[in-house]
Every structure is written in structure tokens, then in C-alpha cells.
Amino acid sequence: MKDLSKKTILIADDDYDYLFQMKMKIEHFGYHVVTAEDQKEAEKIIQTLKPDLAIFDLMMENDDSGFILSYRMKKLYPDVPIIIATGVNAEAGYSFSVNSEEDRKWIKADLYLDKGIREDQLHKEITKLLEIKDNKQKS
């Protein structure tokens, strides 16, 4: 039976090794983790599960799968924090951010991270986003 005191984090990534590593790290932080190996699987999951936070790879079956998932997630659950995690900067030289209000309007994510983030930094960012969400719900 699922521990109801644990927060649930959805991770969607088509790189199985990365997905497995992220799942292990985040479970080690104390969270319940649900995984999806592609955009379609993630879309099915969010129809029946409202996670406390989501981490989406940018490029899965489409170059913008992470953006599409973010848009659909925010439409269903506007209060769920979303992290876009990608290696596209290193691989293709593209650069994205969600630092301005304008960026957040079209990206629909709360944080953008390059893959390869240190474990302690990942834990810090997840904790921070969940605290912001919890504080908004209390007020």
C-alpha cells in the first residue's frame, strides 16, 4: 500500500537508463515515483493521477514532448510544479529558460534543468518547488 504521507513525483523520459537513475535518486529522497517512458504514457498517467511534481524530458517522441506535457499538465493541474530536464543544450546548443514571466507563459514549466544535475542540487530544487506549492495552497 502506498504511503499517503509521501509526495508523488512523475518522471517522463525516453532514456530508460536516465529514467531508472532518476527514479532511484528521487525515491532515495523519500518520494513516491511514477515513471513514463514516453509522452503518450505520461499523458495517460496524468489523466488518472495528479502528481505533486513532474519532471519531463524535453525531447522524447517529438522534439517538444516536454513542452506539450507541461502545457497539458498545467491545463489539468495548474498548481503542480513542473521541471523540464534535458540534455538539449549540450547536444544541440539550444538554450531555454523559465526566468521571465514571458518564458513561463509559453513553456508552462516552473524550472528548466540541464541533465547531469548534481543529486544534492536536484533534491534542493524539488524541495523548493514543493514548498512553494504547499505555501500557495495554505494561503
N, CA, C and O of each residue as an XYZ file, in Angstrom:
556
protein
N       0.839     -1.195      0.000
C       0.000      0.000      0.000
C       0.880      1.254      0.000
O       1.897      1.310      0.692
N       0.485      2.231     -0.766
C       1.245      3.472     -0.876
C       1.186      4.271      0.427
O       0.133      4.396      1.052
N       2.331      4.800      0.815
C       2.408      5.666      1.994
C       1.803      7.017      1.600
O       2.385      7.746      0.797
N       0.647      7.347      2.158
C      -0.057      8.566      1.776
C       0.657      9.834      2.224
O       0.348     10.923      1.740
N       1.614      9.703      3.149
C       2.354     10.882      3.592
C       3.441     11.269      2.584
O       3.963     12.383      2.629
N       3.778     10.353      1.680
C       4.803     10.641      0.677
C       4.206     11.404     -0.495
O       3.092     11.130     -0.940
N       4.954     12.342     -0.968
C       4.527     13.068     -2.167
C       4.901     12.239     -3.394
O       5.894     11.511     -3.386
N       4.092     12.360     -4.446
C       4.297     11.598     -5.676
C       4.918     12.470     -6.743
O       4.461     13.584     -7.002
N       5.967     11.951     -7.360
C       6.647     12.657     -8.439
C       6.553     11.810     -9.696
O       6.899     10.628     -9.688
N       6.083     12.421    -10.780
C       6.002     11.777    -12.080
C       7.241     12.155    -12.883
O       7.578     13.334    -12.997
N       7.918     11.151    -13.440
C       9.073     11.397    -14.299
C       8.786     10.770    -15.657
O       8.425      9.596    -15.737
N       8.944     11.547    -16.720
C       8.771     11.038    -18.080
C      10.054     11.286    -18.858
O      10.503     12.424    -18.997
N      10.642     10.192    -19.368
C      11.889     10.289    -20.137
C      12.019      9.040    -20.993
O      11.761      7.935    -20.515
N      12.414      9.196    -22.244
C      12.549      8.042    -23.129
C      13.917      7.358    -23.034
O      14.146      6.343    -23.691
N      14.811      7.898    -22.234
C      16.110      7.266    -21.971
C      15.945      6.405    -20.725
O      15.945      6.914    -19.604
N      15.804      5.099    -20.928
C      15.478      4.208    -19.821
C      16.521      4.267    -18.705
O      16.163      4.262    -17.528
N      17.798      4.321    -19.058
C      18.846      4.373    -18.030
C      18.720      5.636    -17.177
O      18.820      5.578    -15.951
N      18.501      6.770    -17.831
C      18.329      8.036    -17.100
C      17.078      7.979    -16.223
O      17.094      8.412    -15.071
N      16.004      7.443    -16.783
C      14.742      7.326    -16.045
C      14.941      6.479    -14.786
O      14.475      6.847    -13.707
N      15.624      5.361    -14.924
C      15.880      4.476    -13.787
C      16.738      5.178    -12.730
O      16.448      5.092    -11.537
N      17.792      5.871    -13.168
C      18.665      6.590    -12.231
C      17.892      7.678    -11.484
O      18.042      7.824    -10.271
N      17.071      8.437    -12.202
C      16.276      9.489    -11.560
C      15.288      8.889    -10.565
O      15.108      9.411     -9.465
N      14.658      7.805    -10.953
C      13.701      7.141    -10.067
C      14.402      6.737     -8.764
O      13.880      6.991     -7.678
N      15.560      6.120     -8.864
C      16.289      5.671     -7.675
C      16.683      6.862     -6.786
O      16.528      6.814     -5.566
N      17.196      7.930     -7.417
C      17.603      9.121     -6.656
C      16.419      9.727     -5.909
O      16.513     10.026     -4.719
N      15.320      9.902     -6.609
C      14.167     10.593     -6.025
C      13.478      9.729     -4.973
O      12.965     10.253     -3.984
N      13.461      8.414     -5.174
C      12.942      7.539     -4.125
C      13.839      7.618     -2.888
O      13.356      7.569     -1.757
N      15.136      7.741     -3.111
C      16.088      7.884     -2.004
C      15.806      9.173     -1.215
O      16.037      9.221     -0.007
N      15.312     10.205     -1.888
C      14.947     11.454     -1.211
C      13.703     11.255     -0.329
O      13.415     12.079      0.539
N      12.974     10.164     -0.558
C      11.790      9.880      0.252
C      10.461     10.058     -0.459
O       9.409     10.025      0.180
N      10.491     10.246     -1.777
C       9.257     10.454     -2.535
C       8.802      9.163     -3.196
O       9.599      8.256     -3.437
N       7.511      9.097     -3.484
C       6.948      8.023     -4.299
C       7.120      8.457     -5.753
O       6.818      9.601     -6.094
N       7.598      7.562     -6.610
C       7.878      7.921     -8.006
C       7.042      7.071     -8.958
O       6.952      5.852     -8.812
N       6.438      7.736     -9.929
C       5.734      7.089    -11.032
C       6.496      7.478    -12.292
O       6.839      8.645    -12.480
N       6.762      6.488    -13.165
C       7.543      6.785    -14.369
C       6.746      6.518    -15.637
O       5.821      5.707    -15.665
N       7.143      7.236    -16.688
C       6.599      7.046    -18.026
C       7.778      7.062    -18.994
O       8.679      7.893    -18.877
N       7.762      6.138    -19.947
C       8.883      6.023    -20.880
C       8.701      6.838    -22.150
O       9.565      6.815    -23.027
N       7.595      7.555    -22.261
C       7.397      8.435    -23.411
C       6.237      9.387    -23.137
O       5.558      9.288    -22.115
N       6.028     10.301    -24.063
C       4.981     11.312    -23.914
C       3.601     10.675    -23.814
O       2.798     11.069    -22.968
N       3.316      9.691    -24.670
C       1.987      9.072    -24.674
C       1.678      8.414    -23.338
O       0.573      8.555    -22.813
N       2.646      7.700    -22.789
C       2.433      7.044    -21.497
C       2.208      8.093    -20.398
O       1.349      7.913    -19.535
N       2.969      9.169    -20.430
C       2.807     10.245    -19.441
C       1.418     10.880    -19.553
O       0.788     11.180    -18.539
N       0.942     11.082    -20.786
C      -0.391     11.668    -20.976
C      -1.471     10.774    -20.383
O      -2.430     11.272    -19.795
N      -1.326      9.456    -20.530
C      -2.292      8.521    -19.941
C      -2.258      8.614    -18.420
O      -3.303      8.627    -17.769
N      -1.065      8.678    -17.861
C      -0.919      8.732    -16.404
C      -1.581      9.980    -15.833
O      -2.286      9.902    -14.827
N      -1.357     11.139    -16.471
C      -1.901     12.378    -15.888
C      -3.420     12.473    -16.015
O      -4.039     13.337    -15.395
N      -4.016     11.604    -16.804
C      -5.483     11.577    -16.869
C      -6.087     10.977    -15.601
O      -7.240     11.254    -15.270
N      -5.308     10.152    -14.890
C      -5.845      9.475    -13.711
C      -5.070      9.783    -12.433
O      -5.507      9.403    -11.347
N      -3.939     10.457    -12.537
C      -3.104     10.728    -11.373
C      -2.675     12.191    -11.372
O      -2.182     12.713    -12.372
N      -2.873     12.835    -10.237
C      -2.366     14.188    -10.068
C      -1.105     14.082     -9.204
O      -1.199     13.925     -7.987
N       0.076     14.167     -9.831
C       1.300     14.090     -9.027
C       1.504     15.395     -8.255
O       0.868     16.409     -8.543
N       2.392     15.350     -7.284
C       2.730     16.563     -6.540
C       3.742     17.405     -7.303
O       3.841     18.614     -7.094
N       4.506     16.745     -8.206
C       5.507     17.428     -9.028
C       5.790     16.524    -10.219
O       5.669     15.303    -10.120
N       6.166     17.122    -11.342
C       6.501     16.332    -12.536
C       7.847     16.778    -13.092
O       8.201     17.956    -13.044
N       8.585     15.810    -13.620
C       9.860     16.077    -14.296
C       9.740     15.470    -15.684
O       9.587     14.257    -15.830
N       9.811     16.328    -16.713
C       9.658     15.874    -18.088
C      10.929     16.118    -18.889
O      11.523     17.194    -18.823
N      11.338     15.100    -19.650
C      12.393     15.275    -20.638
C      11.811     16.151    -21.746
O      10.620     16.068    -22.047
N      12.642     16.978    -22.344
C      12.149     17.841    -23.417
C      11.888     17.052    -24.693
O      10.808     17.147    -25.276
N      12.874     16.273    -25.126
C      12.779     15.588    -26.418
C      12.546     14.094    -26.202
O      13.433     13.366    -25.756
N      11.326     13.657    -26.531
C      11.009     12.229    -26.497
C      10.584     11.840    -27.905
O      11.393     11.930    -28.829
N       9.311     11.400    -28.104
C       8.932     11.052    -29.468
C       8.812     12.278    -30.372
O       8.858     12.160    -31.596
N       8.659     13.441    -29.770
C       8.671     14.709    -30.511
C       9.764     15.606    -29.928
O      10.149     15.444    -28.771
N      10.256     16.539    -30.720
C      11.285     17.460    -30.229
C      10.785     18.336    -29.087
O      11.579     18.872    -28.314
N       9.464     18.481    -28.984
C       8.889     19.351    -27.950
C       7.960     18.597    -26.993
O       7.052     19.191    -26.413
N       8.186     17.292    -26.828
C       7.319     16.480    -25.956
C       7.202     17.060    -24.550
O       6.110     17.083    -23.982
N       8.304     17.525    -23.989
C       8.273     18.091    -22.644
C       7.410     19.335    -22.562
O       6.697     19.542    -21.581
N       7.476     20.163    -23.595
C       6.642     21.372    -23.623
C       5.161     20.996    -23.739
O       4.307     21.596    -23.086
N       4.868     19.991    -24.581
C       3.483     19.546    -24.760
C       2.940     18.990    -23.447
O       1.825     19.320    -23.042
N       3.734     18.145    -22.781
C       3.306     17.584    -21.500
C       3.101     18.673    -20.454
O       2.147     18.627    -19.678
N       3.995     19.642    -20.438
C       3.863     20.751    -19.480
C       2.559     21.504    -19.711
O       1.835     21.812    -18.765
N       2.267     21.794    -20.964
C       1.040     22.507    -21.311
C      -0.183     21.706    -20.845
O      -1.089     22.254    -20.216
N      -0.198     20.410    -21.158
C      -1.355     19.578    -20.814
C      -1.487     19.401    -19.297
O      -2.594     19.394    -18.759
N      -0.354     19.258    -18.622
C      -0.374     19.106    -17.163
C      -0.910     20.367    -16.498
O      -1.755     20.290    -15.606
N      -0.420     21.535    -16.931
C      -0.862     22.800    -16.321
C      -2.338     23.062    -16.599
O      -3.025     23.694    -15.796
N      -2.826     22.571    -17.747
C      -4.238     22.742    -18.063
C      -5.105     21.931    -17.081
O      -6.149     22.402    -16.630
N      -4.659     20.712    -16.760
C      -5.385     19.856    -15.823
C      -5.136     20.250    -14.365
O      -6.062     20.318    -13.557
N      -3.870     20.508    -14.050
C      -3.454     20.757    -12.665
C      -2.533     21.973    -12.613
O      -1.314     21.816    -12.555
N      -3.090     23.174    -12.633
C      -2.262     24.388    -12.702
C      -1.300     24.560    -11.532
O      -0.302     25.270    -11.651
N      -1.593     23.912    -10.399
C      -0.753     24.099     -9.219
C       0.419     23.119     -9.128
O       1.250     23.245     -8.228
N       0.502     22.151    -10.038
C       1.573     21.151     -9.968
C       2.857     21.724    -10.580
O       2.871     22.116    -11.747
N       3.927     21.771     -9.791
C       5.203     22.267    -10.319
C       5.772     21.294    -11.357
O       5.667     20.075    -11.217
N       6.374     21.865    -12.397
C       6.956     21.061    -13.478
C       8.400     21.477    -13.698
O       8.730     22.661    -13.764
N       9.253     20.459    -13.810
C      10.655     20.666    -14.168
C      10.867     20.060    -15.547
O      10.516     18.903    -15.783
N      11.435     20.834    -16.449
C      11.885     20.302    -17.744
C      13.366     19.983    -17.564
O      14.167     20.865    -17.253
N      13.721     18.711    -17.763
C      15.118     18.286    -17.660
C      15.554     17.788    -19.025
O      14.903     16.922    -19.609
N      16.647     18.326    -19.534
C      17.064     17.939    -20.881
C      18.558     18.075    -21.076
O      19.236     18.815    -20.364
N      19.047     17.348    -22.048
C      20.439     17.454    -22.449
C      20.559     18.204    -23.765
O      21.615     18.176    -24.396
N      19.497     18.871    -24.185
C      19.480     19.522    -25.500
C      20.520     20.646    -25.600
O      21.045     20.902    -26.684
N      20.818     21.307    -24.497
C      21.849     22.358    -24.546
C      23.182     21.781    -24.977
O      23.845     22.322    -25.862
N      23.573     20.678    -24.349
C      24.859     20.069    -24.662
C      24.850     19.420    -26.041
O      25.845     19.475    -26.764
N      23.726     18.804    -26.406
C      23.656     18.058    -27.657
C      23.445     18.945    -28.875
O      24.060     18.714    -29.916
N      22.594     19.947    -28.766
C      22.221     20.733    -29.950
C      22.529     22.215    -29.823
O      22.403     22.955    -30.799
N      22.923     22.653    -28.663
C      23.252     24.057    -28.481
C      22.053     24.960    -28.275
O      22.199     26.182    -28.270
N      20.848     24.376    -28.100
C      19.664     25.185    -27.813
C      19.701     25.634    -26.365
O      20.246     24.946    -25.502
N      19.123     26.779    -26.109
C      19.077     27.264    -24.741
C      17.673     27.755    -24.420
O      17.094     28.551    -25.159
N      17.132     27.267    -23.301
C      15.818     27.676    -22.838
C      15.930     28.092    -21.387
O      16.849     27.672    -20.683
N      15.006     28.908    -20.944
C      14.943     29.234    -19.521
C      13.497     29.560    -19.176
O      12.667     29.783    -20.058
N      13.215     29.584    -17.895
C      11.888     29.987    -17.430
C      12.069     31.089    -16.388
O      11.373     31.138    -15.374
N      13.027     31.969    -16.673
C      13.351     33.025    -15.721
C      12.411     34.218    -15.802
O      12.225     34.929    -14.815
N      11.823     34.440    -16.959
C      10.931     35.590    -17.087
C       9.478     35.132    -17.169
O       9.199     33.973    -17.475
N       8.573     36.038    -16.899
C       7.142     35.735    -16.988
C       6.779     35.352    -18.426
O       5.944     34.476    -18.646
N       7.403     36.005    -19.389
C       7.147     35.702    -20.804
C       7.542     34.265    -21.136
O       6.805     33.558    -21.824
N       8.718     33.831    -20.642
C       9.158     32.452    -20.873
C       8.161     31.463    -20.268
O       7.800     30.476    -20.909
N       7.720     31.724    -19.045
C       6.807     30.805    -18.359
C       5.444     30.733    -19.053
O       4.757     29.717    -18.949
N       5.047     31.786    -19.752
C       3.764     31.776    -20.450
C       3.737     30.735    -21.558
O       2.716     30.076    -21.757
N       4.848     30.573    -22.288
C       4.813     29.619    -23.395
C       5.439     28.287    -23.034
O       5.077     27.275    -23.634
N       6.359     28.235    -22.086
C       6.981     26.964    -21.724
C       6.106     26.195    -20.729
O       6.084     24.965    -20.765
N       5.395     26.882    -19.856
C       4.488     26.275    -18.882
C       5.208     25.387    -17.868
O       4.590     24.504    -17.274
N       6.487     25.606    -17.667
C       7.237     24.856    -16.655
C       7.698     25.823    -15.576
O       7.794     27.029    -15.803
N       7.978     25.282    -14.414
C       8.414     26.118    -13.304
C       9.932     26.193    -13.193
O      10.477     27.118    -12.592
N      10.611     25.200    -13.785
C      12.061     25.151    -13.707
C      12.594     24.392    -14.899
O      11.991     23.420    -15.353
N      13.721     24.839    -15.399
C      14.386     24.185    -16.513
C      15.771     23.771    -16.045
O      16.542     24.613    -15.585
N      16.102     22.475    -16.153
C      17.397     21.977    -15.698
C      18.100     21.200    -16.798
O      17.468     20.467    -17.558
N      19.400     21.364    -16.873
C      20.193     20.543    -17.778
C      20.398     19.182    -17.136
O      20.614     19.085    -15.928
N      20.329     18.121    -17.950
C      20.598     16.783    -17.421
C      22.020     16.737    -16.899
O      22.900     17.458    -17.370
N      22.227     15.876    -15.919
C      23.530     15.787    -15.290
C      23.602     16.625    -14.029
O      24.679     16.812    -13.464
N      22.449     17.135    -13.582
C      22.401     17.953    -12.360
C      22.873     17.096    -11.177
O      22.571     15.905    -11.090
N      23.600     17.718    -10.296
C      24.078     17.025     -9.091
C      22.885     16.589     -8.244
O      21.854     17.260     -8.214
N      23.035     15.475     -7.569
C      21.950     14.923     -6.761
C      21.492     15.890     -5.670
O      20.293     16.045     -5.442
N      22.438     16.537     -4.999
C      22.062     17.474     -3.933
C      21.307     18.678     -4.482
O      20.387     19.185     -3.841
N      21.697     19.132     -5.665
C      21.008     20.265     -6.298
C      19.601     19.866     -6.725
O      18.657     20.637     -6.550
N      19.457     18.680     -7.277
C      18.139     18.180     -7.678
C      17.214     18.110     -6.459
O      16.063     18.543     -6.520
N      17.719     17.567     -5.367
C      16.924     17.460     -4.137
C      16.495     18.843     -3.657
O      15.347     19.046     -3.262
N      17.428     19.787     -3.696
C      17.136     21.163     -3.270
C      16.044     21.791     -4.137
O      15.131     22.428     -3.612
N      16.127     21.621     -5.444
C      15.152     22.228     -6.365
C      13.761     21.605     -6.188
O      12.757     22.317     -6.199
N      13.702     20.283     -6.028
C      12.413     19.615     -5.819
C      11.784     20.098     -4.514
O      10.601     20.436     -4.472
N      12.585     20.126     -3.453
C      12.091     20.571     -2.143
C      11.559     21.993     -2.225
O      10.490     22.295     -1.694
N      12.308     22.864     -2.894
C      11.906     24.270     -3.017
C      10.572     24.403     -3.763
O       9.685     25.129     -3.315
N      10.426     23.711     -4.887
C       9.183     23.803     -5.658
C       7.988     23.251     -4.875
O       6.891     23.807     -4.939
N       8.199     22.169     -4.145
C       7.099     21.606     -3.350
C       6.724     22.516     -2.184
O       5.549     22.610     -1.828
N       7.697     23.178     -1.592
C       7.407     24.132     -0.512
C       6.613     25.320     -1.033
O       5.675     25.773     -0.377
N       6.975     25.826     -2.201
C       6.238     26.940     -2.812
C       4.789     26.515     -3.057
O       3.854     27.257     -2.755
N       4.615     25.305     -3.612
C       3.261     24.790     -3.880
C       2.462     24.674     -2.583
O       1.314     25.112     -2.515
N       3.079     24.077     -1.545
C       2.396     23.907     -0.264
C       2.008     25.248      0.360
O       0.917     25.386      0.913
N       2.894     26.225      0.269
C       2.623     27.562      0.832
C       1.457     28.238      0.088
O       0.635     28.910      0.712
N       1.385     28.064     -1.232
C       0.288     28.648     -2.012
C      -1.041     28.014     -1.611
O      -2.059     28.701     -1.528
N      -1.033     26.706     -1.364
C      -2.275     26.015     -1.000
C      -2.758     26.441      0.377
O      -3.962     26.463      0.630
N      -1.832     26.779      1.272
C      -2.205     27.193      2.628
C      -2.790     28.597      2.656
O      -3.597     28.919      3.528
N      -2.380     29.443      1.695
C      -2.858     30.841      1.737
C      -4.120     31.055      0.955
O      -4.631     32.174      0.903
